[in-house]
Amino acid sequence: MATRTHTALVLGTAGLLAATGVTATAQSADTLGAAAAERGRYFGAAVAANHLGEAPYVSTLDTEFTSVTPENEMKWDAVEPTRDTFTFGSADRIVDHARSKGMKVRGHTLVWHSQLPGWVSGLGTADDARSAMNNHITKVMQHYKGRIHSWDVVNEAFQDGESGARRSSPFQDKLGDGYIEEAFRTARAADPAAKLCYNDYNTDGINAKSNAVYNLVKELKARNAPIDCVGFQSHFNSASPVPSDYKENLRRFVDLGVDVQITELDIEGSGTAQADNYSNVVRSCLAIARCTGITVWGVTDKYSWRPGGTPLLFDDNYNKKPAYDATLTALGGTGTPGATCTATYGKAEEWSDRFNGRVTVTAGSSAIRDWSTTVTVTPPQKVSATWNGSPTWDTSGDVMTMRPNGNGSLAAGASTSFGFTVMKNGSSTPPAVGSCTAA
Ligand code: G3I
């Protein structure tokens, strides 16, 4: 245990208390969700409503995962099969189940060329297409307002191959390139609390298609359009393996000022080769402070959209595969070998109703670039302010994941600190600081 002394202004009658410091140590976690949570991330699965009656499916989901994505139930053909008539039954079952278990929900997806009902493809004029798109975004997001942590607002808008061109869709064809910005602006107005993502596949390495997405995000940011995150689907097989520049690709997007999420991960194969690939993907995410979570595209191989490819973490009988063990191990490891950090808590100013905490992040014997750590308060305490960092929160509001403002570069042995105010609401229990992850 290390201690640290602070110098701080004496404010109010309570004044400065002598600092007590606690250095966080890694804990062991034995589920994917718990291990990811210790790294300040969610670990999710795509879920189909019609399997929620199958006991092992549900128990695996509830035990292992902390986020769900409805696999098909929030798509346009499912929720608005007839113009302005909305059917949320199947999606609601998933959302209700997830929230009853304290899981987050990713919304998938609002504007996509696929799984559209016929009436959308038949829209005649630009005005009609615009009004249908904005009505769809608004009504669906309002229905789930406050219950979705991230929405895939626009999905798969670019063609495969070298062109970097937009893909034909009723929205692209009728409204032109500007439909994406319009969709994001409409989405922000509908549910300001949801993170708004662009999501695509074959964009996982640096290539012509991911360059096109990169340029889109750059332009949207330059225009102050409300985009918060980019989803990398990460469907891999032997013809489309995990790219060697996967991590570098995630990093260049983060450097544009967005979070990144791995949204539909599955990797065909078996045994050690599949396990190594999963490990590689997980470590890449952990190495990027703003890679905020991973979703695998299904709970079990039994119901994968690629049934012959056995691409998931549980087999047909819900047994854990080597890929599961590798994923859990990777979640417990460091993002980049050699890049380590410690996070040390100390209390600073205290008043009758609140106190300020400070966490000092110190690089290990190598320079680090990104770091993240968690701060957990004890209810009914609430964090009312933070400084010198970028916080995100779990659904309970008790666990804050802090990441750096900027790229978080620290020389070997160097330190930085962030601070926060805890409203006591009757409890002076010190917050718990999780382990520190660095790249
Ligand atoms: O539910 C009907 C069933 O009643 C019918 O008998 C059967 C016969 O074809 O079809 C069933 O619907 C299928 C549905 O999955 C549910 O299983 C659709 O035909 C089938 O097209 C649909 O496939 C989905 C696919 O998206 C559609 O594009 C997959 O489940 C789903 O995993 C997949 O997910 C996409 C993401 O949304 C976007 N990124 C790529 C990813 C994989 O393709």
Residues whose N, C-alpha, C, O or C-beta is under 5 A from the ligand:
A	BS01	G3I	E71 S114 W305
